[in-house]
Amino acid sequence: MITAFISLIVYFIYAYDLTVIPLKIRVASHVGFGIGNEGVDFGTVLPGGNVERTFSLKTQEEARITFYIKGLDFVYVTKDEIYAKPNSVENVGLIAKVDDKMAEGTYEGKLFILAKRI
């Protein structure tokens, strides 16, 4: 299982904070790595394969954090919602489960992270 860590610090100016992170995965007849600094790149996955990415989330204040994915119905968040304490670190995983009949190509979506101060 391939695991990448993305360090994300959530600063709260208002009661709500929205962060949008681009997601990208390629489906092909070979496996490849995706390395970049813009969003989460799952790399290249075989049809029928699975891949996971993990990121660490650190908040400055107590918050309820909710995760949504749009555009990639085969990508899941390991925790839909967390309650974070100040300066604590929470690990959250993203899992892509590629159907064995999925067409080869590049698929893109977005991860929405909505944080509300408690």
C-alpha positions, 0 to 999 in steps of 0.5 A: 500500500502506497502512503503519502503524507500531506501536512495540512494546518488549518487556521481559523479566521472565521467560524467556518473554513473551507479548503479545497484540494484537487484529486487525480488518479490515472487508470492504465495497464501499468502502475506508476507513482504520482508525485507533485505539490498540487493536491493529492495524486494517487498515481497510476492504478491498474483496473481492479486495483486499490490505492491509499493516500494518508494526510495529517491534519493539525488544528490550532483550535478545537474544531469539527472537521467534515470531509466531502469528495466530489467528482470521484465516486470511487474514492472514499475518506476513512473518516467522514468527520473528526473532532480535533483538539487544539494542536492535535494531529489527526491522520485521515486516509483517502482510498481509491477502489478502481473497478476492474471494468473502469476505462483507462484514463485520467480522473479528477475530483476535489476533496472539500474540507469544512472546518467549524470552530467549536 
